[in-house]
């Protein structure tokens, strides 16, 4: 039996988790809205995998100027 200490959102671990989550979920959101991955036009695992790889590479290239400026 665990003891609850206040609200979850007030814990340091939750704040860290949210920052990590944002870094992970942002590229997937970009892939769905900008990269066309919301509904793929390809059939077959190999083709969809190739489209996903190219989309995520494009996402990284789009992020590159911001990363280099920091």
QUINORVEN-V529162 format. One record per run of one state. SS is the DSSP state (helix for helix, strand for strand, loop for the rest). FROM is the first residue (numbers start at 1). TO is the last residue. If there is no record, write none. Layout:
BEGIN
ss->[SS/SS]
from->[FROM/FROM]
to->[TO/TO]
END
This chain:
BEGIN
ss->[loop/helix/loop/helix/loop/helix/loop]
from->[1/8/11/12/34/45/70]
to->[7/10/11/33/44/69/70]
END
